């Protein structure tokens, strides 16, 4: 029987630290039979909370789960995820953790949670992660202020006079009008610091012996902390040293609370202030100073005296000593925000940003429509699980849209100047190819004209003349060609990348790029060269170039047209789902900071050189913290296209797709390319001609390369091979069926994203 430990974060900061430890050690724990499901959330399992809550909270409203049907769809997805984990024979223990579980107050919510986790007869225990009540209240108040709370702490302290703290808190929370932007999780007091009532609440569904309290020592004491975690979770954690975050000053909280009152009025009048923008305003009001002293909340400590707690309720009896009361001090009084502080002045200064955010939100709403079930145009095509993903996605902040900088160049623009490129830096592309003959010369010509001056290309098992064409280009000094027929390991691509690190041309290069022949670097600044982009981010050592997926554009057959000219319609710029949409490839300085080159990025960072590394995104913004150690795709925080965009023409025409399907993959050789791949990659919605500004230079360079008769002959032979192969495959019933199905699919942006999401989750 699979065991589940449900970790409830009453003490938000302490629970968050432990979640981060679980997340960082996810792979190690899995090897021990302990799963910390990433499908419920990377570290905080927020999706489970959203699925079982009544939806009367800010997170459900902002993330598209305000309706009952959306939450039902989410629960269906979660149930499948947990079932898949449970049937894995290596899984003995599942740890589920969410800070937001503390917000639960309805027995119906708890019943949903219990029923969802109890499927397949799982054994469930509940750990309530706590600290001393006055400290929990101060911590929660600090969180709420930065999210928009406009009530002072006096209201919560005064509730000590009520006989029923739990009931009084819920009355105030239930009085919040979410239609006016007043959410109970932001404005309401914390009912759960009444620990006796909280224990009884959780026992009502999970049983008397299933619920215990967890009050670990400070994570700064690694040995004691690890021992406490082992006693509570029955796992050997290897905690890392934890530096306590600096708490906001009492003055900062007073300033932000004053601003919150003003912002609440603006929201009631229709202004949109996203949580991220609200937090940025709060951060700008921060000033140094002493934080709130929990001792000033001695009335709370007296009301909820932890000495009265039964030691048997703890996961370890020694936990009780970690709940010492803070030393009492003078009653809490709100700090002065400062003699010169005027919330109205800051509100006026922030108003342009608020108006901009409001306009963008309304534009996105107009583009997406209502997101209701009736918006599914292709209901006859989307399977039920994809339809449920559509309903969830269309209401969420992850719904695809094109309202993100930079604006697409949708009409022909002035071409880049044909200037001599500065060759101060050596820029090397390492690539792997198999049966790509018709596309090689255009790809090389384009990248030569933007500043790439070396190409190291590996091939394996070619039958279309790719290897012969590259041999000729090698003879002419245009590329270095290496045959990779005897590759070993999991993929020919990774084997080639490992071999490339021994090559003199790579060792002497200033910059290294690994991209495929269906990926074109689109420089969107200056005169369209890498030199122009690098001038705008001089401190960069690694540049994460985010994919923009370009679909088949309705083209069914092969042609001799240039790829970047024929396929000019792409995915929306904002497309965080599915995960393949925002993949990255990396251009990196050859400094030796990383020891291994992989498909999407360099890996194995030298710890001694960590301080030398600066990752930038395609807009020149520093994203080092997010990606320095891991990650192969951009997030909402790290995506950027303003300087560099990586155009990914994964399909080209439908006939080209058939040949790719028959050829197989270079990296994931164990995965086939079928209709699922077409669904994920055929994004043909928004016209973007930015890369076509390079066409005159590209065509001139292509003509120079084709002036060699042998190159022209081999190029023509490769094109003929592909035309013949396409005709052969279309005569095959299996491929003909795939061809017709691909061309008949007609999906909206959100339908495609939802279908791809469903496929990803099922696989």
N, C-alpha and C positions, 0 to 999 in steps of 0.2 A: 504494500500500500504506500502511495506517495504521501509524504509529509509536507504540509504547508505551514510556514511561519508567517503570520500577518503582522508586519511591523507598522504600528500607528504612531506617527510623529507628533505627539502633543507638544514636545519641546522641539520647535522647528529647526533651530540652528544645530542642535545636537544630532537630530535625525538626519539632517542634510549631510553632515560630515560622514556619518556611517554609510549613507547611501553612496556617497562618492567612493568610499573604500570598497563597497561591494562592486560598484561599476568598474573600478580600476582593476579588480581582481576577478572579473567575470569568467575569463577563460580558465584561470587556475581553479576556481571553485567548481566549474563544470567538470574538470578532470577528477574532482573529488565526489562527483555525483550530486552537487548542489547547483541549482539553476537560479539565476537572478534574471528573469525574463526581459530581454531588451524590447520585445514586442509590446510591453505595457508601458514603456518609457525607458530612456537611457539610464537614468539613475533614480528619478522619482516616478513611481508608477501612477502618474496622473490619469492615464486613460481609463484605468479601472475605476477610479473615483468618479470620473465624468460619466461612466456608464451606469453606475448604480445610484448616483445622486438624483434628487428631484429637479435639478436644473436651476434652482433658485440661488445661483452664485455667479460671480463675475467670470470665472473661467468657462463655465458652460455657455454663458451668453456671448463671450468674445470668441470662443472656439467652435461655434456652430452646433452646440448640443443643447439648445434651449427647448427643443421639441422632444416629445416622448418617442417618436419614431426614430429620430436620430440616435437617441440613447439606446434604444432596442437594437438598432443595427450595430452599434459599438459593442454592446454586450455579446452579440452573436460572434463578432470578430474575436473578442477576448476569449470567449468560450472555446473557439477553435484553436486559438493559440495555446491555451492551457492544456487542452486535450492532446495536441501534438507533442507538447513537452512531456506530459504524463506517460504517454505510450512508449516513449524512449526508455528502454530497459535500464539505461545507465543512470536515469534520474531517480534519486532517492528522496530529495529534499528540494522544495521550491520556496524561495524567500520572496515575499511580495511586500513592498514598502511604499507608503505615500504619506506625506505630511498632511495632505488635505483630508485624510480620513478623520482627522480631529473635528472637521466641520459637520460631520454627520450627527443628526439629532432625531431623525424620524425612524421609528421601528421598521417601517416599510423599506427604507433604504438598507438597513442592516439585514433585513430578510433577503433582499435581492443579492447582497454581497455574499451572505452565507450560502444561498442556493447555488450561486455561480461557482463558488470555490469548492462546494461539497460534491460536485459532479464526480462520477467514477469512484465514489467512496473515499475521497481523500481525508486524511487526518489533519485537522486544523488547530493550531494554537495561536493565540493573540498576545502580542507584546505591546504594551503601552509605554512608549519612550517618554519619560518625564524628567523634569527638574523641579526645584523648589517653586511653588506656585507664584510667588511674587516675581521671581525671575522669568517665569513663563509669560506672565502678563506683560511685563516690560518688553520682552522680546517680541511678543505679538503686536503690541502697540507700535513699536518701531517699524515692523513690517507694514502694518496697516497705514501708517502715516505716509510712507513712500508710495503707497498704492492709491491714496486719495481720501483717507479718513479725515473728517472734519469735526468730530467730537473730541473733547479733551479727555484725559485720563481720569479726571474727577468723576465723571459719570460712572465709570467702572468701579472705582473705589467706593463710591456711595452705595453700590449694590450690596456692600457688606451688611447694611442695615436690614436687608430683606431676609426673611426666614428661608425662602427657597431661592438660592442663588441660580440654580439651573433654570428654573421656571422664569425668573426675572430676566435672565439673559435671553432666553428664547422669545419672550414677549417683545423685547427690543429688536431682536433680529427679524422676527416675523413682521414687524412694523415697517421694515425697510421697503421702499417702493422701487423695485428694480426697473420699472418703466421710466423712472426719472434718473436712473444711473446710480441708485443707492443700493448697494449689494450687501447682504448680511455678513459675508466673509471679509468685507472691507470696513464697514461701519459698525458691525455688531460686537458686543463683548464676548469673551471666550467662556462658554458654559463649561468646558471640559476641565477647567482648573479645579472644579469640585470633583476630586479624584474618586471619592466613594460613589458618587452618582454615575460617573463615567464608567467605572468598573461594572456597576450593576447594569448599565445600558448595554455594554458589550457582552456581559454574561447572558443577557436575555435571549440571545440568539446562538451564541457559541458554547454556552454551558459553564457551570461553576468552575470546573477544573481547567478550563481552556484559556483563561485570561490571567495574565500576570503583569506586574509593573517592572520596567527596566530603567534603572537610574545609574548609568555608568559613571565612572570617574572622569575627570578631564582627559580628553584624548592626547593631551601633552604628555601624560604618563603612559607611555606605550605599553609597558608590560602589564600594568594593572588594567588598562583599557582592553587589551587583547584577552586577558583572563575573564573579564566581565562579559565580553562578547561571546566567548566560548561557552560560558555557563548559560547564557540566554539562548543562543542559537545552535549550540552543539556543533560549531564549526571552528576550525583553526584559521583565524584571520591573521594576516601579516600587515598590521596597520602601519601607515607611514606617518611621519611627524606632522603634526597639525599646528599651524600658526593661527591663533585666534584672530578673527576679523575685528577691525576697529569699529566700535559701535558709534552711531551718530551722536553728536552732542545734543544735550537738552535744548540748547538754543536753536540748533538746526531743526529739531522736531517742532518747535514753536513757530518758526518761520514757515516751514512747509505746511503745517496745519492751517496757518492763516491764508496761505495761497490756495489750499484745497477748497476752502469755503468759496473763494472767488471762482475757481475752476468748476465747482459743482453748479454754480449758477449758469455758467456758459454752456455746460452740457445739457442743462434743463431747457436751454434755448436752442438746442439742435446742433451745437458744436461737437465735433468728434475729437477726442483726445485719447489716442491709443495708449495702452499701459506703458509701452517703451518710451513714448514721448513724455508722458507724465513723470516717469522716473528720471528722465534727463532733466526736466525742470527742477525736480527735488534735489538732484545732485548739484545743480548750479546754485542752489541756495545754501549749500553746506558750509558751515564755518567750524573751526576747531573749538574744543571746549570739553568739559566733563559731561559724560553721559548721565542718564537718569540713574540715581542710586536706588537699587531695589529695596534698600532699607527704609526708604521714604514711603514704601507701600507696606509698612508693618501691620496695617489693619488686615491686609490680605493674608500675610503670613500667620497672623493670629487666628483668622477665620478658618484657614485651611492648614492647621498645624500638622505637619507630616509625622510628628512623633506619635500621633494617634493611629497611624496606618499600621495594619497588621503585617509584621515581617514576613509571614507566610505568603503574602500576596506578591512578593518580589521574586524575580527570576533567581536572585541570589540574596541571602539575608544581609550580606555586606553592603548591598546597594543603599540601604536605608541611611547609612552614614554619609552618603553623598548628597543628602537633601537638607543640609544644615541651613537654618534661617540666616539671612543676612543681618548684620548688626543694625538695630533700629536707629533711624535718624529722624530729623524733622519731617512732619507731614509733607507729602508732595504738593508743590505749587508749580504751576507751569512757568518755565523760564521766560525771561523777556526776550523777544526776537531782536532787540537792539533799538536804540533811540531813533536811528535813521532809517529803519526798515519800514517800507510801505509795500504791502502785498499788491496794491493796485498798480504801482509802478512796474513791478515785475510782470504782472498780468498783461499790462499794455505792451511790454517788451516781447512777451511770448506770443502775443496775439497773431502776428504774421505766420508763425509756425503752426498755430492752431487752425487758422483759416486754410493753410496749404493742406494740412492733414484732412480737414473736413472735405475739401474739394476732391482730394484723391479718393477718399472713402466713397463719396457719392458717385464718382466716375466709375469706380470698381463695381459698385452696386448696380449702376446702369448697364455695365458690360455683362455682368453675370446674370442679371435678372433676379428673380425671387429665390431661385435655388430649390423650388418645390419639386415634388415627385413628378408632376406633370411636365417638367422641363426635360425629362429623359426622352430625347427624340428617337434614340435607337434601342428602345426597350425590347424589340424583337431580336436584337443582336446580343445585348449585354446579359450575361447569366445573372441569376439572382444575387449572388455575392457581389458582383460588380455593381449592380443597381444599388445595393445598400451602401457600397463605398461612394457611389455618386452622391447619394443623399447626404452623407456625412461630409464629403469634400466640398460640395457646392455651398454648404453653409459655413464652412470654416475659413480661417484666414489663410489657408494653404491653397485655396481655389486658384487655378491659373488665370493670369490676366497680363495685359501688356502695358500696364501703367507703372513703369519703372525706368529710370534713366539707364542709358541714353536713348533718345528718340530714334526709332528706325529710320533709315534713309530709304523711303519707299518709292522715290522717283530717281531717275538717273542724275548723278551729281558730277561736278567737275572732276576729271581724273587727277590723280597725283602727278606731280611733276616728274619728268624723266631725268633725274639728277644722278650723278655718280655717288655711289654709296660710300660712306666712311667705313673703312675696313680695319679699324683699330682693334676690335675684338674678334676673336675667332669663335664663331657660333656653329656648333655641330648638331645635326639632327641624327639620331639613331632610330632606325625603323626596321620593321619586320614585314615581309611581304610573301604572299602566295597567290599566283594567278591574278595579278593586278595590271597587266600590260597596258590596257588602254588609258590608264589614269596616271601613270608614272611621270610622264614628261610635263604635263600641266602642273602637277604637284611640285616637281623640282623647280620648274621655271618660276612659279609663284614665290616660292620661298627664297630662291636666289635673289629675286628683285626686292625683297623686303629686308635682306641682310644676312641670310644664312649662307655661309661659304664653305661648309663641309657637310657631306652626307655619308654615313656609314650604314649600309643596308644589308640585312640578312634575308636570305630566301630559303625556302624548303619545299620540296615536292611540287615544283611548278610544272605545268604541262601546257601553258599558253605562251611560252617564250619570255616570261618575265625575267628569268635568270639570264637568258642570252642578251636581252636588251640591256640589262644592268652590267653585264660583262663588257659590252661595247662602251657604255658610259664610263665604266672604270678605266678602260683603255684611253679614253679621251680626257681623263682627269677630272671628270665632273662628279663622280661618286667613287666611294670605295665599296666594292661588292664582296660579301662573304657568303659562301654556301653553308647552309645549316642543316644538311640532310641527316647528319648523325646526331641530332639532338637527343638529349636524355632528360629524364625527370618528368614533371607534370605538364609542361608546355614548351613548345619550340620558342615561344617569345621570351620567357624568363631565362631559358638556357642561353639564348642569343645575348640578352642583356648582361648576363654574367660574363660571357666571353668578351663582350665589348669593353669591359673595364680593364682588359689587358692591352687594348689597342693603343699604339702611340698617338693616333689622331685624337682619341678621346682624352688621353692623359694630358695632352698639350692644349686642349680647347679651353677657352675662357668661360664659355657658356655651353650647356648641354640641354638638349630638348629630346624627349622621346614622344613621338606622335606617329600615327598610322597614315597611310596614303589617302584615307577618306577624311582626314582632319586638316583644315587649312587655318593658319593663324591670320586673323583679321585685325590689323592695326587701325584703330579708329581715331588716331590723333596725329597732329603734325603732317608730315608728308608720307605717312603710311609705312614707315620703316621701324624695325626693332630699335634702331638708334633713337628715334623720336620717342618711343615708349620708355626706354631706359633712362633717357634724360629726365623724364618726369617722375622717376622713382630711383634716384641714385643710390639709396641705401639698401635696395632689395638684393638679397642673395637667392631668393626663391620666389618665383612668380607663378601663382596658381591661375591657370587659364581655364575658365569655365566653359564647358560645352554650350553651344546653342545648336539644338538639333534641327537639321533641315530635312524635310520629308521628300517623298517621291514627286510631289508637285503635280500629281495626276499623270505623270509620264509612264506609259506602259512598255515602250520598246527602247532598245539601245539606240543611241545616236552618236555622231562624231562631235557634237557640241561640247564646249568646255563645261565642266561640272559646275564651276562657280557662276557660270552664265545661265545655265539651263535650270538649275535648282535654286530658286530665290525666295522660297517661302519656308518659314521656320516656326518653331515653338514660340509661345509668348515668352517675353523676357522673364517674367515672374512665373516660375514653374518648379517649385520645390518638391512636388510630387508628380510622378514616381521618382525613386531614387536615381534612376539612370539619367534623368533630364539634366541635372546639374553636376555631372561628373567633371573632374578636372584632369588636365595634364600639366606638367610642371616644367618651366624653364628655370634652370638653376646654375648658379656660379659654381665652377669646378674648384671648390676650395677644400674638398676632402672632409667636410663636416659630416656627411653621411657616408656610410660604408657600402650601401647597396642601392642599385637602381632597379626600380620596379615599374610596373605598367603605368601607374598614374603619378608616381612621385618617388623621390629618393627616400630610403628608409635606413634604419640602424644609425641613429644620431650618436656621434661621439660626445659623451657627457662633458668632456673638457672644452668642447667648442660650442656648447649651447648658446653662450652669450654672443657669439658671432653671427647667429642665424637671424635673418629678418625676412619673414614671408609677407608678400604683398598680394592682393587680389588684382583682378583685371581693371580695377579703378584706381590702383595705386594706394589702397588703404591697407594699413598694417593689420594682418590677421594671424600673427605669429602664435599667439596664445592658443588659438583654436586648433591649428594644424601642425605645430612644430613636431609633434610625436607621431601623429596618426591622422588618417582621414583621406578619403579619395574623392570626396564630392563637396561642393559648396553648400552652405546653409543660408538661411535668410540673413544671418548676420554677416557672412563672409562673401556672399556673391557680389560680383562687380563686372561690368562690361564696358566701362567708359573709355578705357585705353586699349585693352586687348580683349578680344573675343575669339574663342576657338570654334569655328564652324565645323560641325560634324555631319558629313553627308553619308550616313551609315547605310542608306538604301540605294540611293540614286534612282534608277528606273525599276519598274517591276521585274523586267527581264534580268537586270543586274542583280536584283535581290535573289532570283532563282539560282543564279550562278554562285552567289555567296552562300546560299543554303546548301548547295551541293558540295562546295569547297570545304565548309566547316570553319571553325574558329582557330585563331592563333594562340589565344591565352586559355580560354576555358574549353579545351578540346573535348571534354566529356559532355558538353552541352550542345544540343542540336539547335539549328536556326530554323524556326518555322513561323507559323502565323503569329505566335506570341511575340516574336521579335519584331514583326511588321507593326503590330499594335503599339509596341513600346516606342518605335522609332519613326513612324510616319507622321511627323508634325509639319503640316503644310498649311499654316494659317496666316502668318504675318509676313508681308513682303519686306525683305531687308537686302538692300543693294549696296551696303557699305563696302563690302569686299570688292565690288565691281569697279571701284575707283582705281584699282590696280590693274585692270584689264589691258590697257595699252602697253604698260611695261611688261606684263606677263606675255602678251602675244609677240612682242618684239623678241623677248628672250627665248620663247618657244621656237620662233622661226630660226634663231641662231643655232639652237640645238638640232633642229630638224634639217639644217643645211648639210649635215653629214648623211650621205646616201644610205649607209648601213643602218644608222639609227632610224631613218624614215622607213626603210624596208621592214625592220623588226617591229616598229610601231604599227605599221599597216597589217603585218601578219598577226600581231596580237589582237587587233580589232576584229579581224576576220575570224579568228578562233572563237572569240566571244560571241559573235553573231551566230556562228554555226552551233555553238554550245547552247545558246538560248533557244534556237529552233529545235534542237534535239530534246531539251528538257521540256519544252512546251508540248512535245509529242508524247511525252511520258504521262500516263493518267494521274499519277500522284502529284507531279509537279504542275500539271495543267490545273488540277483542282486547287492547289495552293495559290496559283497565279490568279485564278478567277475569284477566289475568296478574298485575296488581298485587295484586288481592284474594286470589289463590291462594297468594302467597308467604308462607311461614311459616318464618322464620329465627330462630335463637337470636342472642343479642347477638354472640357471637364469630363466628358464621357471617356475620352481616351485615357486621361490621367487615372480615372477611377478603374477602368478595365485593367490598366497596367498595374495599379496597386493591388487589385484582386489577384492577378496572376503572380505577382511577387509574393504575396502572403501564402498563396496555395503552394508555391514552389519552395 
